[in-house]
Amino acid sequence: MQPYDALVEIALLLERERAIRYKAKAFRAAAAAIERLDAAQLADTAGLRRRKGIGDSTLAVIVQAREGRVPDYLAELRERAGIRPSALSAQLRGDLHSHSDWSDGTTPIAAMVKAARELGREYLALTDHSPRLRVANGLSAQRLRDQIPIVESFRDDRFTLLTGIEVDILEDGGLDQQDELLRSLDIVVASVHSKLRMERGPMTARMLRAVRSGRVDVLGHVTGRLVSGQRGTRPPSDFNADRVFEACAEAGVAVEINSRPEREDPPDELITLAIEKGCLFSIDSDAHAPGHLSLLDYGAERAERLGVPADRIVTTWPLARLREWTATRR
């Protein structure tokens, strides 16, 4: 195993399990420190120890990988990850919900693209937050306009980075971005991030207006709940899921199966209801770091266990079919 590859994989796995951010950053810094070293420099342990960005833990990984074996820490993280790709996971072609350091992600766009390519994705939508979500450094209209050509530069015959946004669903059901910009994007994920404890009637009306707006492709983490993790727990929002999912099915809006383990959103019973209502689905990572992109395995395992038909999962579709679907709402 190559030392650089070992360090990057450790960073990815730490990000995947939502470890304290500085841990993953330390392994990424060490990977950057050795990326251009030749074999002689990698063999010089004393020299490596003096290099900025390399500490005791990262040096141990380098030495063990240099010896041709899987480093102990990497083996531990692989075992701890525990999620095995399902049959459905192998059918996933893309991911429609991810973030970069333009909003509240941890890394530049290029790092997210590199990780998506390494995972074999055919497409990834960059969906940074909209302006009202100030805590997440949401993108103003001008910042989003500035981002679009950068996103479009990450495209070739094998991979496409899609323009997008995770737009806030406002209290009245409006969408937190200029309409002309929403119309121009490849993917619009709409999510409720504020006033999650609204009463059932107003929350239902709020979500219905967004779903029926003609601008939304994916209804993101529909209940807003948290079941574990550093942010603690949060109960699901109260809304009439029958009406919301019926509206999604009618409008062709996909219900997101959010792959973040701390969310498990929608809950199992709502995924089952959405299947019964004829909804489309989008299995997404909601990645805020490169390592989160592999969390699609977790969402796929849930979808497969609950019997979501693969052909109703838009992220199993080839890009051409995906674009035909989104074109119906622009």
C-alpha positions, 0 to 999 in steps of 0.5 A, spaced: 500 500 500 502 506 498 503 511 504 499 517 500 493 512 499 493 510 506 493 517 509 487 519 504 483 513 506 484 514 513 482 522 512 476 519 508 474 514 513 474 519 519 470 524 515 465 518 514 464 517 521 464 524 523 470 524 527 472 531 530 474 535 524 482 536 526 483 529 526 481 528 518 485 535 517 491 532 520 491 526 515 490 530 509 496 535 511 500 529 512 498 526 505 499 533 502 506 533 505 508 527 502 504 527 495 510 529 491 516 525 495 520 520 491 522 513 494 528 515 497 525 521 501 519 516 503 524 511 505 528 517 510 524 516 516 528 522 520 527 526 514 519 525 514 519 526 522 522 533 520 517 535 515 511 540 517 505 536 517 507 530 519 506 527 526 507 521 530 501 518 528 501 520 521 508 517 521 507 511 523 502 510 518 507 512 513 512 507 515 507 501 516 504 502 509 512 503 506 513 496 509 507 494 504 502 492 509 495 495 511 497 500 517 494 498 523 490 505 524 487 504 517 485 497 519 481 499 525 477 504 521 475 499 516 473 495 521 469 500 525 466 503 518 462 496 518 458 498 512 458 493 506 456 495 499 449 492 498 447 490 491 443 497 490 449 501 492 452 498 486 447 501 482 448 508 484 450 512 479 450 519 482 449 523 488 444 530 488 446 533 495 453 535 497 457 541 500 463 545 499 467 550 503 463 555 499 458 554 505 459 549 510 463 544 507 470 543 510 473 542 503 474 546 496 470 543 490 476 540 487 477 535 493 469 533 493 470 532 485 476 528 486 473 523 491 467 522 487 471 520 481 475 515 486 468 512 488 466 511 481 460 516 481 458 519 474 455 525 477 455 529 483 450 535 484 454 541 488 448 544 493 451 549 497 446 552 502 442 558 500 442 565 503 438 565 509 442 560 512 447 564 515 450 559 520 452 555 514 455 561 510 449 560 505 450 563 498 447 570 496 445 570 489 451 573 486 456 568 490 451 563 487 452 566 480 460 566 481 460 559 483 456 556 477 462 557 472 467 554 476 462 548 477 461 547 470 469 547 469 469 540 472 466 536 467 468 531 462 466 524 458 466 520 465 464 525 470 459 531 471 459 536 477 452 539 476 450 546 478 445 546 484 443 548 491 440 546 497 435 552 498 431 553 504 424 552 505 421 559 508 416 559 513 411 561 508 413 555 503 417 560 498 424 558 496 430 562 499 433 564 492 432 568 486 427 564 481 431 565 475 437 562 478 433 556 481 431 555 473 438 555 471 440 550 476 441 543 474 439 540 481 434 544 486 434 540 493 429 544 498 429 543 505 426 545 512 432 548 516 428 553 521 422 553 525 422 545 525 417 545 531 411 549 527 404 546 528 402 540 523 397 545 519 402 550 517 408 546 516 404 541 511 402 547 507 409 550 507 412 543 504 406 543 499 407 550 497 415 548 496 413 541 492 408 544 488 413 550 486 415 547 479 422 549 481 424 543 486 427 536 484 428 533 491 425 534 498 431 534 502 431 530 509 424 531 510 423 530 517 429 534 520 430 529 525 437 527 528 437 521 532 445 521 534 451 525 533 455 531 536 449 535 535 445 531 539 438 529 538 432 532 535 425 530 534 421 529 527 417 535 524 410 534 524 406 534 518 401 530 514 406 526 510 400 523 506 399 529 503 406 531 502 408 525 499 402 525 494 404 532 492 411 529 491 408 523 486 404 528 482 409 533 481 415 528 480 419 531 486 424 525 489 423 524 496 430 524 499 433 518 503 438 522 507 444 517 508 447 521 514 447 516 520 445 521 525 439 523 521 436 516 518 431 521 515 426 519 513 424 514 518 423 507 516 415 508 516 415 514 512 419 511 506 414 505 506 409 510 506 412 514 500 413 507 496 405 506 497 404 513 494 408 512 488 414 517 490 421 517 486 427 517 491 434 520 491 439 517 495 444 522 497 450 523 502 449 530 504 456 530 504 460 536 507 467 533 506 470 528 501 469 522 506 462 523 507 460 521 500 461 514 501 455 514 506 451 512 500 452 505 502 448 506 508 442 510 505 442 504 499 442 499 505 436 502 508 432 503 501 434 496 499 431 493 506 425 497 505 424 495 498 424 501 494 424 499 487 431 501 484 428 504 478 424 509 482 431 511 485 433 517 481 440 516 483 440 510 479 439 513 473 444 515 467 445 522 467 441 523 460 435 520 464 436 525 470 436 531 466 430 529 462 426 528 469 429 535 472 427 539 465 420 537 467 420 542 473 424 548 469 
